[in-house]
């Protein structure tokens, strides 16, 4: 919680400039989100609608989901000839180190668009920051009607318990995450941490949502029950290769690579269903898996030298914008070494994708609060 944040600002390596993949993921999940909003409105007239976006980050994606939710509600208002929702209470959540200033600076323009495009005055929409971990309570009981989270729940609350201790931290030698060579104890530690975290997330939201409230969650997962499958973990495998190449040159300590374990987990649908059913407060309306290109699906001929270089660089920038804060904290990497690391990573990724079009698996689910 103290370290992880997307790269701040609007510079070349910022998350704001390198979040095309996350934008694509939001776009893919829009039909499911709109369906969930409309189903909720069919059963309820809501005077003041509480909406939370968990893991909002910063940059152009931060308010796009909120805008889509409001578009859906306003379209329903027009169709029915009456206002289903009178005002919106919007809570933007992320960890304390998130670049909330970037979001807040964009609010005046957002309010102007609300008035011009939707005819809504500022007095109808109240947007607040809600910093803190979503692995625990964030909001008062029965205060929310709709919860959205995209590209966030694959981040764990911590390195899996046990792997950070001195006697076990080198079990995953030379790797950053689960891989084909990881011992079963490492795989088990990751699964247990995910179960504990996701269970706490569901329990917390069950207290905060009203009966009949909806949640739409979208995050990285996998299509197989095998956690070492390529679409689950290979981006970490290739990043470890880039770091190892610098370690061999003495520019990064190899021991630090051996002791790094990413606080990340890409679950399969069975693991998600188990935790939701055990907690018992929600019914699952939709649970679907979508393939997402590592570079967000830009049109490039990967088999040309230029295409391979371009794709590799786009992926490297996208990954850097997300993981740089963790690498900087753990490895103490200087800026010039960090630049070199992600140049190498881009080359490795481009070569890999020219041979095998590995894709992310994004899981999207819609849940309804029972009581």
C-alpha positions as CSV (number, residue, x, y, z in Angstrom):
1,X,0.0,0.0,0.0
2,X,2.9,2.4,0.7
3,X,4.7,1.7,-2.6
4,X,2.3,0.7,-5.5
5,X,1.1,3.5,-7.7
6,X,0.8,4.1,-11.4
7,X,3.4,6.5,-12.8
8,X,2.2,10.1,-12.1
9,X,1.9,13.2,-14.2
10,X,1.6,13.4,-18.0
11,X,5.1,12.6,-19.1
12,X,6.3,10.1,-21.6
13,X,6.4,7.2,-19.1
14,X,3.3,8.3,-17.2
15,X,0.2,6.1,-16.8
16,X,-1.9,8.8,-18.3
17,X,0.1,8.5,-21.6
18,X,0.4,4.7,-21.5
19,X,-3.0,3.2,-20.4
20,X,-4.4,2.1,-23.8
21,X,-4.7,-1.5,-22.6
22,X,-6.7,-0.4,-19.6
23,X,-8.9,1.7,-21.9
24,X,-9.5,-1.3,-24.1
25,X,-10.5,-3.4,-21.1
26,X,-13.0,-0.7,-20.0
27,X,-14.4,-0.6,-23.6
28,X,-14.8,-4.4,-23.7
29,X,-16.7,-4.4,-20.4
30,X,-19.1,-1.5,-21.2
31,X,-22.0,-3.7,-22.4
32,X,-22.0,-5.7,-19.2
33,X,-21.7,-2.5,-17.1
34,X,-24.6,-0.8,-18.9
35,X,-26.8,-4.0,-18.6
36,X,-26.1,-4.0,-14.8
37,X,-27.0,-0.3,-14.4
38,X,-30.3,-0.7,-16.4
39,X,-31.3,-3.9,-14.4
40,X,-30.8,-2.0,-11.2
41,X,-32.8,1.0,-12.4
42,X,-35.7,-1.3,-13.5
43,X,-36.3,-2.2,-9.9
44,X,-35.5,1.0,-8.1
45,X,-36.1,4.8,-8.2
46,X,-33.0,6.3,-6.6
47,X,-33.1,9.8,-5.3
48,X,-29.3,10.0,-4.7
49,X,-27.2,7.3,-6.4
50,X,-24.0,6.3,-4.7
51,X,-21.3,5.1,-7.2
52,X,-17.8,4.0,-6.4
53,X,-14.9,3.4,-8.8
54,X,-12.4,1.3,-7.0
55,X,-8.8,1.5,-8.3
56,X,-9.6,4.6,-10.4
57,X,-5.9,5.5,-10.9
58,X,-5.4,8.8,-12.9
59,X,-5.4,10.0,-16.5
60,X,-8.0,9.8,-19.2
61,X,-9.6,6.6,-18.0
62,X,-10.3,7.8,-14.5
63,X,-13.6,9.6,-15.3
64,X,-14.6,7.7,-18.4
65,X,-16.4,4.9,-16.5
66,X,-18.3,7.5,-14.4
67,X,-19.3,9.3,-17.6
68,X,-20.6,6.0,-19.1
69,X,-22.6,5.1,-16.0
70,X,-24.2,8.5,-16.0
71,X,-24.9,8.3,-19.8
72,X,-26.7,5.0,-19.2
73,X,-28.8,6.5,-16.4
74,X,-29.7,9.7,-18.3
75,X,-30.7,7.6,-21.4
76,X,-33.0,5.6,-19.1
77,X,-34.5,8.8,-17.7
78,X,-35.3,10.0,-21.2
79,X,-36.7,6.7,-22.3
80,X,-39.0,6.5,-19.3
81,X,-39.9,10.1,-19.3
82,X,-39.0,10.6,-15.7
83,X,-35.9,10.9,-13.6
84,X,-34.9,7.6,-12.1
85,X,-31.9,9.3,-10.4
86,X,-32.0,12.9,-9.1
87,X,-28.3,13.2,-8.1
88,X,-25.0,11.3,-8.2
89,X,-22.6,10.8,-5.3
90,X,-19.4,9.6,-7.0
91,X,-16.4,8.2,-5.0
92,X,-13.1,7.8,-6.7
93,X,-10.9,5.3,-4.8
94,X,-7.3,4.3,-5.1
95,X,-4.3,3.9,-2.8
96,X,-3.0,6.9,-0.9
97,X,-0.1,7.5,-3.2
98,X,-2.3,7.7,-6.3
99,X,-2.1,10.9,-8.4
100,X,-5.4,12.3,-7.2
101,X,-4.3,15.8,-8.1
102,X,-4.3,14.8,-11.8
103,X,-8.0,13.7,-11.5
104,X,-9.1,16.8,-9.5
105,X,-7.5,19.1,-12.1
106,X,-9.6,17.5,-14.8
107,X,-12.9,18.0,-12.9
108,X,-13.8,21.5,-14.1
109,X,-13.7,20.3,-17.7
110,X,-15.7,17.2,-16.7
111,X,-18.4,19.3,-15.0
112,X,-18.6,21.5,-18.2
113,X,-19.2,18.4,-20.3
114,X,-21.9,17.2,-17.9
115,X,-23.7,20.5,-18.4
116,X,-23.2,20.7,-22.2
117,X,-23.8,17.0,-23.1
118,X,-26.2,15.8,-20.4
119,X,-27.8,19.1,-19.1
120,X,-26.6,18.3,-15.6
121,X,-25.6,21.1,-13.2
122,X,-22.7,20.7,-10.8
123,X,-25.3,20.5,-8.0
124,X,-26.5,17.2,-9.4
125,X,-23.1,15.5,-9.3
126,X,-20.8,15.3,-6.3
127,X,-17.3,13.8,-6.9
128,X,-15.1,12.9,-4.0
129,X,-11.8,11.2,-3.5
130,X,-11.8,8.1,-1.3
131,X,-8.1,7.1,-0.7
132,X,-7.4,3.7,0.9
133,X,-7.2,0.0,0.2
134,X,-10.3,-1.6,-1.1
135,X,-9.3,-4.7,0.9
136,X,-11.4,-3.4,3.8
137,X,-14.2,-1.0,4.4
138,X,-14.2,2.3,2.6
139,X,-17.8,3.6,2.8
140,X,-20.7,3.7,5.3
141,X,-23.1,0.8,5.5
142,X,-25.8,0.8,2.7
143,X,-24.4,3.9,1.1
144,X,-23.7,2.6,-2.4
145,X,-25.8,1.5,-5.3
146,X,-23.2,0.7,-7.9
147,X,-19.5,-0.4,-7.6
148,X,-17.1,-0.6,-10.5
149,X,-13.5,-1.7,-10.6
150,X,-11.3,-2.3,-13.6
151,X,-7.7,-3.5,-13.9
152,X,-7.2,-3.4,-10.2
153,X,-8.3,-6.6,-8.4
154,X,-5.4,-8.6,-9.8
155,X,-3.2,-6.6,-7.4
156,X,-2.9,-8.3,-4.0
157,X,-2.8,-6.4,-0.7
158,X,0.7,-7.6,-0.1
159,X,3.4,-10.0,-1.3
160,X,1.9,-13.5,-0.5
161,X,2.3,-14.3,3.2
162,X,5.5,-16.3,3.8
163,X,7.3,-15.4,0.6
164,X,8.6,-12.2,2.2
165,X,10.4,-14.0,5.1
166,X,14.1,-14.6,5.0
167,X,14.0,-18.4,4.9
168,X,11.4,-18.6,2.0
169,X,11.9,-15.5,-0.1
170,X,14.4,-17.2,-2.5
171,X,12.1,-20.2,-3.2
172,X,11.2,-18.4,-6.5
173,X,14.8,-17.8,-7.6
174,X,15.2,-15.8,-10.7
175,X,11.5,-15.1,-11.1
176,X,9.1,-12.2,-10.3
177,X,5.9,-14.2,-10.2
178,X,4.6,-17.7,-10.6
179,X,6.3,-19.6,-13.4
180,X,6.7,-23.1,-14.7
181,X,9.8,-23.5,-12.5
182,X,8.1,-22.2,-9.3
183,X,7.7,-24.8,-6.5
184,X,4.1,-25.7,-5.4
185,X,4.6,-23.9,-2.1
186,X,4.9,-20.6,-4.1
187,X,1.8,-21.3,-6.1
188,X,-0.1,-22.2,-2.9
189,X,1.0,-19.0,-1.2
190,X,-0.2,-16.9,-4.1
191,X,-3.6,-18.6,-4.2
192,X,-4.1,-18.3,-0.4
193,X,-3.3,-14.6,-0.5
194,X,-5.8,-14.1,-3.4
195,X,-8.5,-16.0,-1.5
196,X,-8.0,-14.0,1.7
197,X,-7.9,-10.7,-0.2
198,X,-10.8,-11.3,-2.6
199,X,-12.9,-12.7,0.3
200,X,-12.3,-9.5,2.3
201,X,-13.1,-7.3,-0.7
202,X,-16.5,-9.1,-1.2
203,X,-17.3,-8.9,2.5
204,X,-16.5,-5.2,2.6
205,X,-18.7,-4.4,-0.4
206,X,-21.6,-6.5,0.9
207,X,-21.8,-4.1,3.9
208,X,-21.5,-0.9,1.8
209,X,-24.0,-1.8,-1.0
210,X,-27.7,-1.5,-0.6
211,X,-29.9,-4.6,-1.3
212,X,-30.2,-5.0,-5.0
213,X,-27.1,-2.9,-5.6
214,X,-24.7,-4.0,-8.4
215,X,-21.0,-4.6,-8.8
216,X,-19.1,-4.9,-12.1
217,X,-15.6,-6.1,-11.7
218,X,-13.0,-6.4,-14.4
219,X,-9.4,-7.7,-13.9
220,X,-6.7,-9.9,-15.3
221,X,-7.3,-13.6,-15.0
222,X,-6.6,-16.8,-16.8
223,X,-8.4,-19.3,-19.0
224,X,-7.0,-22.4,-17.4
225,X,-6.9,-23.8,-13.9
226,X,-3.1,-24.0,-14.3
227,X,-1.7,-20.8,-12.8
228,X,1.5,-21.2,-14.9
229,X,-0.3,-20.9,-18.2
230,X,1.3,-18.4,-20.6
231,X,-1.6,-15.9,-20.7
232,X,-1.5,-15.7,-16.9
233,X,2.1,-14.9,-16.2
234,X,4.4,-14.6,-19.2
235,X,4.7,-10.8,-19.1
236,X,6.4,-11.3,-15.7
237,X,8.6,-14.1,-17.1
238,X,9.9,-11.8,-19.8
239,X,10.5,-8.9,-17.4
240,X,12.6,-11.2,-15.2
241,X,14.7,-12.0,-18.2
242,X,15.4,-8.3,-18.8
243,X,16.3,-7.8,-15.2
244,X,18.6,-10.9,-15.2
245,X,20.4,-9.5,-18.2
246,X,21.3,-6.4,-16.2
247,X,22.2,-8.5,-13.1
248,X,24.7,-10.4,-15.2
249,X,26.4,-7.1,-16.0
250,X,26.4,-6.2,-12.3
251,X,24.0,-3.3,-12.8
252,X,21.3,-4.9,-10.7
253,X,21.8,-7.2,-7.7
254,X,20.8,-10.7,-8.6
255,X,19.9,-11.4,-5.0
256,X,17.3,-8.7,-5.1
257,X,15.7,-10.4,-8.1
258,X,15.5,-13.6,-6.2
259,X,13.8,-11.9,-3.3
260,X,11.2,-10.0,-5.4
261,X,7.7,-11.5,-5.6
262,X,5.0,-9.4,-7.4
263,X,1.9,-8.7,-5.3
264,X,-0.2,-9.9,-8.2
265,X,-2.5,-12.8,-9.0
266,X,-4.5,-13.7,-12.1
267,X,-7.3,-16.1,-11.0
268,X,-9.4,-18.5,-13.0
269,X,-13.2,-18.3,-12.9
270,X,-13.5,-21.3,-10.6
271,X,-11.4,-19.5,-7.9
272,X,-13.5,-16.4,-8.2
273,X,-16.8,-18.3,-8.0
274,X,-15.6,-20.2,-4.9
275,X,-15.0,-17.1,-2.9
276,X,-18.3,-15.4,-4.0
277,X,-20.3,-18.4,-3.2
278,X,-18.6,-18.9,0.2
279,X,-19.3,-15.3,1.2
280,X,-22.9,-15.7,0.1
281,X,-24.1,-12.1,-0.2
282,X,-24.0,-11.8,-4.0
283,X,-25.4,-13.6,-7.0
284,X,-23.4,-13.8,-10.2
285,X,-25.2,-12.4,-13.2
286,X,-22.4,-12.5,-15.8
287,X,-18.9,-13.9,-15.7
288,X,-17.1,-13.7,-19.0
289,X,-13.5,-13.9,-20.3
290,X,-12.1,-11.7,-23.1
291,X,-8.7,-11.8,-24.8
292,X,-6.8,-8.5,-24.8
293,X,-3.7,-7.8,-26.9
294,X,-0.6,-6.8,-24.8
295,X,-0.4,-3.5,-26.6
296,X,-4.1,-2.8,-26.6
297,X,-4.7,-4.0,-30.2
298,X,-2.9,-1.3,-32.2
299,X,-2.7,-2.2,-35.9
300,X,0.9,-3.2,-36.6
301,X,2.6,-5.8,-38.7
302,X,4.5,-7.6,-35.9
303,X,6.6,-9.6,-38.4
304,X,8.5,-6.6,-39.8
305,X,11.5,-5.3,-37.8
306,X,9.8,-1.9,-37.4
307,X,6.5,-3.5,-36.3
308,X,8.3,-5.8,-33.8
309,X,10.1,-2.8,-32.3
310,X,7.0,-0.7,-32.1
311,X,4.9,-3.3,-30.4
312,X,7.7,-4.1,-28.0
313,X,8.1,-0.5,-27.0
314,X,4.3,0.1,-26.5
315,X,4.1,-3.0,-24.2
316,X,7.2,-1.9,-22.3
317,X,5.9,1.6,-21.7
318,X,2.5,0.2,-20.6
319,X,4.2,-2.2,-18.1
320,X,6.6,0.4,-16.9
321,X,3.8,2.9,-16.1
322,X,2.3,0.3,-13.8
323,X,5.3,-1.5,-12.1
324,X,8.0,1.1,-12.0
325,X,7.2,2.3,-8.5
326,X,7.6,-1.3,-7.2
327,X,10.9,-1.9,-9.1
328,X,12.3,1.4,-8.0
329,X,11.5,0.7,-4.3
330,X,12.8,-2.9,-4.3
331,X,15.8,-2.7,-6.5
332,X,16.8,1.0,-6.0
333,X,17.3,1.3,-9.8
334,X,18.7,4.6,-11.1
335,X,16.8,6.4,-13.8
336,X,19.3,5.6,-16.6
337,X,19.3,1.9,-15.6
338,X,15.5,1.9,-15.5
339,X,15.4,3.3,-19.0
340,X,17.8,0.6,-20.2
341,X,15.8,-2.1,-18.4
342,X,12.6,-1.2,-20.3
343,X,14.4,-0.9,-23.7
344,X,15.6,-4.4,-23.2
345,X,12.2,-5.5,-22.0
346,X,10.7,-4.0,-25.2
347,X,13.1,-5.9,-27.4
348,X,12.4,-9.2,-25.6
349,X,8.6,-8.6,-25.8
350,X,8.7,-7.7,-29.5
351,X,10.7,-10.9,-30.3
352,X,8.3,-13.0,-28.2
353,X,5.1,-11.6,-29.8
354,X,6.5,-11.9,-33.3
355,X,6.6,-15.7,-32.7
356,X,3.6,-16.2,-30.4
357,X,0.7,-13.7,-30.1
358,X,0.2,-14.2,-26.3
359,X,-2.8,-12.3,-25.0
360,X,-4.0,-11.2,-21.6
361,X,-7.2,-12.8,-20.3
362,X,-9.5,-10.2,-18.8
363,X,-12.4,-11.4,-16.6
364,X,-15.5,-9.3,-16.3
365,X,-18.3,-10.1,-13.9
366,X,-21.6,-8.6,-12.8
367,X,-22.8,-9.2,-9.2
368,X,-26.0,-8.4,-7.5
369,X,-26.3,-7.8,-3.7
370,X,-28.9,-10.3,-2.3
371,X,-30.0,-8.5,0.8
